[in-house]
Amino acid sequence: MKVRVALAGLALLGLTCVAQAQTYGPQDEGRRFNDGTVVRCHKEEVRKNTSDPNRVTGTVAGAVVGGLLGNQIGGGNGKKLATVGGAVAGGATGRYVQGQHQQNSGDRVVQTVCERTR
């Protein structure tokens, strides 16, 4: 019984310590601590409210369209090569276009992140 109470107490103490983690903001930049660490801040791009963060939709759509267009060119092995080349180029273009759209529509934001470093 005493062991269970002691374990429960330790678990509660552990949760309390985790819940009280220190966060730092831009106002703390340059703050020094006794252990030699300093608060440093940097800008970081974060994704916000995006349903396709890896831009799969744009990549796949571009690859399909590029492959179809490439298939219209040449004949024989040249046609196969044009189809593959069109799919690769279309996929890269589709990914780029979707990324630009997400950035312009506010799906990506830049925020300041501050942390203790040596």
MODELLER restraints for C-alpha pairs under 7 A, 6 or more apart:
rsr = mdl.restraints
at = mdl.atoms
rsr.add(forms.Gaussian(group=physical.xy_distance, feature=features.Distance(at['CA:24:A'], at['CA:114:A']), mean=5.53, stdev=0.5))
rsr.add(forms.Gaussian(group=physical.xy_distance, feature=features.Distance(at['CA:24:A'], at['CA:115:A']), mean=6.35, stdev=0.5))
rsr.add(forms.Gaussian(group=physical.xy_distance, feature=features.Distance(at['CA:25:A'], at['CA:114:A']), mean=5.65, stdev=0.5))
rsr.add(forms.Gaussian(group=physical.xy_distance, feature=features.Distance(at['CA:26:A'], at['CA:41:A']), mean=6.45, stdev=0.5))
rsr.add(forms.Gaussian(group=physical.xy_distance, feature=features.Distance(at['CA:26:A'], at['CA:114:A']), mean=6.60, stdev=0.5))
rsr.add(forms.Gaussian(group=physical.xy_distance, feature=features.Distance(at['CA:28:A'], at['CA:39:A']), mean=6.41, stdev=0.5))
rsr.add(forms.Gaussian(group=physical.xy_distance, feature=features.Distance(at['CA:29:A'], at['CA:39:A']), mean=5.08, stdev=0.5))
rsr.add(forms.Gaussian(group=physical.xy_distance, feature=features.Distance(at['CA:29:A'], at['CA:40:A']), mean=5.36, stdev=0.5))
rsr.add(forms.Gaussian(group=physical.xy_distance, feature=features.Distance(at['CA:29:A'], at['CA:41:A']), mean=6.16, stdev=0.5))
rsr.add(forms.Gaussian(group=physical.xy_distance, feature=features.Distance(at['CA:30:A'], at['CA:38:A']), mean=5.90, stdev=0.5))
rsr.add(forms.Gaussian(group=physical.xy_distance, feature=features.Distance(at['CA:30:A'], at['CA:39:A']), mean=5.33, stdev=0.5))
rsr.add(forms.Gaussian(group=physical.xy_distance, feature=features.Distance(at['CA:30:A'], at['CA:40:A']), mean=6.29, stdev=0.5))
rsr.add(forms.Gaussian(group=physical.xy_distance, feature=features.Distance(at['CA:31:A'], at['CA:38:A']), mean=5.58, stdev=0.5))
rsr.add(forms.Gaussian(group=physical.xy_distance, feature=features.Distance(at['CA:31:A'], at['CA:39:A']), mean=5.42, stdev=0.5))
rsr.add(forms.Gaussian(group=physical.xy_distance, feature=features.Distance(at['CA:32:A'], at['CA:38:A']), mean=4.59, stdev=0.5))
rsr.add(forms.Gaussian(group=physical.xy_distance, feature=features.Distance(at['CA:32:A'], at['CA:39:A']), mean=6.79, stdev=0.5))
rsr.add(forms.Gaussian(group=physical.xy_distance, feature=features.Distance(at['CA:36:A'], at['CA:118:A']), mean=6.31, stdev=0.5))
rsr.add(forms.Gaussian(group=physical.xy_distance, feature=features.Distance(at['CA:37:A'], at['CA:116:A']), mean=5.87, stdev=0.5))
rsr.add(forms.Gaussian(group=physical.xy_distance, feature=features.Distance(at['CA:37:A'], at['CA:117:A']), mean=5.22, stdev=0.5))
rsr.add(forms.Gaussian(group=physical.xy_distance, feature=features.Distance(at['CA:37:A'], at['CA:118:A']), mean=4.52, stdev=0.5))
rsr.add(forms.Gaussian(group=physical.xy_distance, feature=features.Distance(at['CA:38:A'], at['CA:116:A']), mean=5.31, stdev=0.5))
rsr.add(forms.Gaussian(group=physical.xy_distance, feature=features.Distance(at['CA:38:A'], at['CA:117:A']), mean=5.45, stdev=0.5))
rsr.add(forms.Gaussian(group=physical.xy_distance, feature=features.Distance(at['CA:38:A'], at['CA:118:A']), mean=6.15, stdev=0.5))
rsr.add(forms.Gaussian(group=physical.xy_distance, feature=features.Distance(at['CA:39:A'], at['CA:114:A']), mean=6.47, stdev=0.5))
rsr.add(forms.Gaussian(group=physical.xy_distance, feature=features.Distance(at['CA:39:A'], at['CA:115:A']), mean=5.38, stdev=0.5))
rsr.add(forms.Gaussian(group=physical.xy_distance, feature=features.Distance(at['CA:39:A'], at['CA:116:A']), mean=4.37, stdev=0.5))
rsr.add(forms.Gaussian(group=physical.xy_distance, feature=features.Distance(at['CA:39:A'], at['CA:117:A']), mean=6.25, stdev=0.5))
rsr.add(forms.Gaussian(group=physical.xy_distance, feature=features.Distance(at['CA:40:A'], at['CA:114:A']), mean=5.52, stdev=0.5))
rsr.add(forms.Gaussian(group=physical.xy_distance, feature=features.Distance(at['CA:40:A'], at['CA:115:A']), mean=5.67, stdev=0.5))
rsr.add(forms.Gaussian(group=physical.xy_distance, feature=features.Distance(at['CA:40:A'], at['CA:116:A']), mean=6.24, stdev=0.5))
rsr.add(forms.Gaussian(group=physical.xy_distance, feature=features.Distance(at['CA:40:A'], at['CA:117:A']), mean=6.70, stdev=0.5))
rsr.add(forms.Gaussian(group=physical.xy_distance, feature=features.Distance(at['CA:41:A'], at['CA:112:A']), mean=6.47, stdev=0.5))
rsr.add(forms.Gaussian(group=physical.xy_distance, feature=features.Distance(at['CA:41:A'], at['CA:113:A']), mean=5.47, stdev=0.5))
rsr.add(forms.Gaussian(group=physical.xy_distance, feature=features.Distance(at['CA:41:A'], at['CA:114:A']), mean=4.03, stdev=0.5))
rsr.add(forms.Gaussian(group=physical.xy_distance, feature=features.Distance(at['CA:41:A'], at['CA:115:A']), mean=6.49, stdev=0.5))
rsr.add(forms.Gaussian(group=physical.xy_distance, feature=features.Distance(at['CA:42:A'], at['CA:112:A']), mean=5.59, stdev=0.5))
rsr.add(forms.Gaussian(group=physical.xy_distance, feature=features.Distance(at['CA:42:A'], at['CA:113:A']), mean=5.52, stdev=0.5))
rsr.add(forms.Gaussian(group=physical.xy_distance, feature=features.Distance(at['CA:42:A'], at['CA:114:A']), mean=6.50, stdev=0.5))
rsr.add(forms.Gaussian(group=physical.xy_distance, feature=features.Distance(at['CA:43:A'], at['CA:110:A']), mean=6.34, stdev=0.5))
rsr.add(forms.Gaussian(group=physical.xy_distance, feature=features.Distance(at['CA:43:A'], at['CA:111:A']), mean=5.60, stdev=0.5))
rsr.add(forms.Gaussian(group=physical.xy_distance, feature=features.Distance(at['CA:43:A'], at['CA:112:A']), mean=4.54, stdev=0.5))
rsr.add(forms.Gaussian(group=physical.xy_distance, feature=features.Distance(at['CA:43:A'], at['CA:113:A']), mean=6.19, stdev=0.5))
rsr.add(forms.Gaussian(group=physical.xy_distance, feature=features.Distance(at['CA:44:A'], at['CA:110:A']), mean=5.41, stdev=0.5))
rsr.add(forms.Gaussian(group=physical.xy_distance, feature=features.Distance(at['CA:44:A'], at['CA:111:A']), mean=5.47, stdev=0.5))
rsr.add(forms.Gaussian(group=physical.xy_distance, feature=features.Distance(at['CA:44:A'], at['CA:112:A']), mean=6.16, stdev=0.5))
rsr.add(forms.Gaussian(group=physical.xy_distance, feature=features.Distance(at['CA:44:A'], at['CA:113:A']), mean=6.62, stdev=0.5))
rsr.add(forms.Gaussian(group=physical.xy_distance, feature=features.Distance(at['CA:45:A'], at['CA:108:A']), mean=6.61, stdev=0.5))
rsr.add(forms.Gaussian(group=physical.xy_distance, feature=features.Distance(at['CA:45:A'], at['CA:109:A']), mean=5.59, stdev=0.5))
rsr.add(forms.Gaussian(group=physical.xy_distance, feature=features.Distance(at['CA:45:A'], at['CA:110:A']), mean=4.26, stdev=0.5))
rsr.add(forms.Gaussian(group=physical.xy_distance, feature=features.Distance(at['CA:45:A'], at['CA:111:A']), mean=6.38, stdev=0.5))
rsr.add(forms.Gaussian(group=physical.xy_distance, feature=features.Distance(at['CA:46:A'], at['CA:108:A']), mean=5.69, stdev=0.5))
rsr.add(forms.Gaussian(group=physical.xy_distance, feature=features.Distance(at['CA:46:A'], at['CA:109:A']), mean=5.52, stdev=0.5))
rsr.add(forms.Gaussian(group=physical.xy_distance, feature=features.Distance(at['CA:46:A'], at['CA:110:A']), mean=6.12, stdev=0.5))
rsr.add(forms.Gaussian(group=physical.xy_distance, feature=features.Distance(at['CA:47:A'], at['CA:107:A']), mean=5.98, stdev=0.5))
rsr.add(forms.Gaussian(group=physical.xy_distance, feature=features.Distance(at['CA:47:A'], at['CA:108:A']), mean=4.57, stdev=0.5))
rsr.add(forms.Gaussian(group=physical.xy_distance, feature=features.Distance(at['CA:47:A'], at['CA:109:A']), mean=6.50, stdev=0.5))
rsr.add(forms.Gaussian(group=physical.xy_distance, feature=features.Distance(at['CA:48:A'], at['CA:107:A']), mean=5.12, stdev=0.5))
rsr.add(forms.Gaussian(group=physical.xy_distance, feature=features.Distance(at['CA:48:A'], at['CA:108:A']), mean=5.58, stdev=0.5))
rsr.add(forms.Gaussian(group=physical.xy_distance, feature=features.Distance(at['CA:48:A'], at['CA:109:A']), mean=6.86, stdev=0.5))
rsr.add(forms.Gaussian(group=physical.xy_distance, feature=features.Distance(at['CA:49:A'], at['CA:107:A']), mean=5.99, stdev=0.5))
rsr.add(forms.Gaussian(group=physical.xy_distance, feature=features.Distance(at['CA:50:A'], at['CA:107:A']), mean=5.67, stdev=0.5))
rsr.add(forms.Gaussian(group=physical.xy_distance, feature=features.Distance(at['CA:55:A'], at['CA:95:A']), mean=5.72, stdev=0.5))
rsr.add(forms.Gaussian(group=physical.xy_distance, feature=features.Distance(at['CA:55:A'], at['CA:98:A']), mean=6.30, stdev=0.5))
rsr.add(forms.Gaussian(group=physical.xy_distance, feature=features.Distance(at['CA:55:A'], at['CA:99:A']), mean=6.72, stdev=0.5))
rsr.add(forms.Gaussian(group=physical.xy_distance, feature=features.Distance(at['CA:58:A'], at['CA:94:A']), mean=4.42, stdev=0.5))
rsr.add(forms.Gaussian(group=physical.xy_distance, feature=features.Distance(at['CA:58:A'], at['CA:95:A']), mean=4.86, stdev=0.5))
rsr.add(forms.Gaussian(group=physical.xy_distance, feature=features.Distance(at['CA:58:A'], at['CA:98:A']), mean=5.39, stdev=0.5))
rsr.add(forms.Gaussian(group=physical.xy_distance, feature=features.Distance(at['CA:59:A'], at['CA:91:A']), mean=4.30, stdev=0.5))
rsr.add(forms.Gaussian(group=physical.xy_distance, feature=features.Distance(at['CA:59:A'], at['CA:92:A']), mean=6.31, stdev=0.5))
rsr.add(forms.Gaussian(group=physical.xy_distance, feature=features.Distance(at['CA:59:A'], at['CA:94:A']), mean=4.77, stdev=0.5))
rsr.add(forms.Gaussian(group=physical.xy_distance, feature=features.Distance(at['CA:59:A'], at['CA:95:A']), mean=4.49, stdev=0.5))
rsr.add(forms.Gaussian(group=physical.xy_distance, feature=features.Distance(at['CA:60:A'], at['CA:91:A']), mean=6.04, stdev=0.5))
rsr.add(forms.Gaussian(group=physical.xy_distance, feature=features.Distance(at['CA:61:A'], at['CA:94:A']), mean=6.61, stdev=0.5))
rsr.add(forms.Gaussian(group=physical.xy_distance, feature=features.Distance(at['CA:62:A'], at['CA:90:A']), mean=4.27, stdev=0.5))
rsr.add(forms.Gaussian(group=physical.xy_distance, feature=features.Distance(at['CA:62:A'], at['CA:91:A']), mean=4.43, stdev=0.5))
rsr.add(forms.Gaussian(group=physical.xy_distance, feature=features.Distance(at['CA:62:A'], at['CA:93:A']), mean=6.39, stdev=0.5))
rsr.add(forms.Gaussian(group=physical.xy_distance, feature=features.Distance(at['CA:62:A'], at['CA:94:A']), mean=4.35, stdev=0.5))
rsr.add(forms.Gaussian(group=physical.xy_distance, feature=features.Distance(at['CA:63:A'], at['CA:87:A']), mean=4.12, stdev=0.5))
rsr.add(forms.Gaussian(group=physical.xy_distance, feature=features.Distance(at['CA:63:A'], at['CA:88:A']), mean=6.06, stdev=0.5))
rsr.add(forms.Gaussian(group=physical.xy_distance, feature=features.Distance(at['CA:63:A'], at['CA:90:A']), mean=4.51, stdev=0.5))
rsr.add(forms.Gaussian(group=physical.xy_distance, feature=features.Distance(at['CA:63:A'], at['CA:91:A']), mean=3.98, stdev=0.5))
rsr.add(forms.Gaussian(group=physical.xy_distance, feature=features.Distance(at['CA:64:A'], at['CA:87:A']), mean=6.17, stdev=0.5))
rsr.add(forms.Gaussian(group=physical.xy_distance, feature=features.Distance(at['CA:65:A'], at['CA:90:A']), mean=6.53, stdev=0.5))
rsr.add(forms.Gaussian(group=physical.xy_distance, feature=features.Distance(at['CA:66:A'], at['CA:86:A']), mean=4.28, stdev=0.5))
rsr.add(forms.Gaussian(group=physical.xy_distance, feature=features.Distance(at['CA:66:A'], at['CA:87:A']), mean=4.51, stdev=0.5))
rsr.add(forms.Gaussian(group=physical.xy_distance, feature=features.Distance(at['CA:66:A'], at['CA:89:A']), mean=6.61, stdev=0.5))
rsr.add(forms.Gaussian(group=physical.xy_distance, feature=features.Distance(at['CA:66:A'], at['CA:90:A']), mean=4.30, stdev=0.5))
rsr.add(forms.Gaussian(group=physical.xy_distance, feature=features.Distance(at['CA:67:A'], at['CA:83:A']), mean=4.71, stdev=0.5))
rsr.add(forms.Gaussian(group=physical.xy_distance, feature=features.Distance(at['CA:67:A'], at['CA:84:A']), mean=6.26, stdev=0.5))
rsr.add(forms.Gaussian(group=physical.xy_distance, feature=features.Distance(at['CA:67:A'], at['CA:86:A']), mean=4.72, stdev=0.5))
rsr.add(forms.Gaussian(group=physical.xy_distance, feature=features.Distance(at['CA:67:A'], at['CA:87:A']), mean=4.05, stdev=0.5))
rsr.add(forms.Gaussian(group=physical.xy_distance, feature=features.Distance(at['CA:68:A'], at['CA:83:A']), mean=6.82, stdev=0.5))
rsr.add(forms.Gaussian(group=physical.xy_distance, feature=features.Distance(at['CA:69:A'], at['CA:86:A']), mean=6.64, stdev=0.5))
rsr.add(forms.Gaussian(group=physical.xy_distance, feature=features.Distance(at['CA:70:A'], at['CA:82:A']), mean=4.74, stdev=0.5))
rsr.add(forms.Gaussian(group=physical.xy_distance, feature=features.Distance(at['CA:70:A'], at['CA:83:A']), mean=4.19, stdev=0.5))
rsr.add(forms.Gaussian(group=physical.xy_distance, feature=features.Distance(at['CA:70:A'], at['CA:85:A']), mean=6.95, stdev=0.5))
rsr.add(forms.Gaussian(group=physical.xy_distance, feature=features.Distance(at['CA:70:A'], at['CA:86:A']), mean=4.67, stdev=0.5))
rsr.add(forms.Gaussian(group=physical.xy_distance, feature=features.Distance(at['CA:71:A'], at['CA:79:A']), mean=5.80, stdev=0.5))
rsr.add(forms.Gaussian(group=physical.xy_distance, feature=features.Distance(at['CA:71:A'], at['CA:82:A']), mean=6.18, stdev=0.5))
rsr.add(forms.Gaussian(group=physical.xy_distance, feature=features.Distance(at['CA:71:A'], at['CA:83:A']), mean=4.57, stdev=0.5))
rsr.add(forms.Gaussian(group=physical.xy_distance, feature=features.Distance(at['CA:73:A'], at['CA:79:A']), mean=5.88, stdev=0.5))
rsr.add(forms.Gaussian(group=physical.xy_distance, feature=features.Distance(at['CA:73:A'], at['CA:82:A']), mean=6.45, stdev=0.5))
rsr.add(forms.Gaussian(group=physical.xy_distance, feature=features.Distance(at['CA:102:A'], at['CA:108:A']), mean=6.80, stdev=0.5))
